[in-house]
Amino acid sequence: MEIITKAKKSCTAFEKPGSQKPGRGHPPKKGTAVHLKELFITLAGEFQETEIELYGKKESIWYYCIDLLWGQKMYQELRFVLVEMNGGQSVEGKKSRKKILEAVRAIEMHMALSCIAMGILQSISILYIGKEGYRKPLS
C-alpha cells in the first residue's frame, strides 16, 4: 500500500548519508539538507514531460522523482515527486511503510466491528419491539 500526500514546497529533506564518517562515533543518520523548492530550479533540465487526463481534459505536466530521507530523528526514505503544471509547482510525498499498513488495518477493523455492533443492536431492537418491558421513545 502506498500513501500519497502533498508536501509544502518550503520543506527540507535530507540526502542519504555517505558511507562512513572519518574518526570515531556513530555513523551519520542523514546527509546534507535539500530544500525542495530549490530543486525546481537546479533540476529543471531533468524534469520529464507527460500528459494526464484531469477532469476530462488532457493536461501536460512536468515531473521529477527523487528519494530522500524525511522525518524528525527517524529519517525514513520517502519518494518526492516534484510536479509543475500550468506554471504552478507542487511536491507530492509517497510513502510505503509497515506502520501505515498497520494503522489502516486497525481503522478497517474498527469500522468492521462498529458495523457488526450496529447490526447486532438493530437486530436486538427489532426483536424486542412490542415485547414486555419495551418502552416507546418520547415524541
C-alpha positions, 0 to 999 in steps of 0.5 A: 500500500502506498500513501500519497500526500502533498508536501509544502514546497518550503520543506527540507529533506535530507540526502542519504548519508555517505558511507562512513564518517572519518574518526570515531562515533556513530555513523551519520543518520542523514546527509546534507539538507535539500530544500525542495523548492530549490530543486525546481530550479537546479533540476529543471533540465531533468524534469520529464514531460507527460500528459494526464487526463484531469477532469476530462481534459488532457493536461501536460505536466512536468515531473521529477522523482527523487528519494530522500530521507524525511522525518524528525530523528527517524529519517525514513526514505520517502519518494518526492515527486516534484510536479509543475503544471500550468506554471504552478509547482507542487511536491507530492510525498509517497510513502510505503511503510509497515506502520501505515499498513498497520494503522489502516488495518486497525481503522478497517477493523474498527469500522468492521466491528462498529458495523457488526455492533450496529447490526447486532443492536438493530437486530436486538431492537427489532426483536424486542419491539412490542415485547414486555418491558419495551418502552416507546421513545418520547415524541 
